[in-house]
């Protein structure tokens, strides 16, 4: 059986607009290309297409570990990521400074080069915590769509996947809304 045939029989773990979903390979591929922002985690590749601006890059060489972690957490949840959430997710033993939090976001945003700030995937916000205290946070722009391919869903035998297929957009007729 060809690799392409095997791949289309696979299901993939994904996040669509912050919700975890399992998608057939071909459906994930199409939704990936329909989204304003899309991240192919197994291949470390990110693409965007928003208001006439588009581009793509490999993530790790630009964002590095700490910024990549912040970007990943923002892209895989519906609710905003507060500074407290990041501290908990990273199991930090000390308080994360506001400068460090903002620097991580800045470093992740280097993926987007000269893309105007308002067109980047996430934005700064202040969110009230359980005690009503405003906390620094980042959230995906609610007017945009985002899709993250996390990998092969469980239950499939180990198979080599040619993730490069995701780097080529589908034929125009197959991506209509």
Buried (B, 14 or more C-beta within 10 A) or exposed (E): EEEEEBBEEBBBBBBBBBEEBEBBBBBBBBBBBBBBBBBBBBBBBBBBBBEEBEBEBEBEEBBBEBBBBBBBBBBBBEEBBBBBBBBEBEEEEEEBEEEBBBBBBEBBBEBBEEBEEEBBBBBEBEBEEEEEEEBBBBBBBEEBBBBBBBEBBEEEEEEEBEBEBBEEBBEEEEBEE
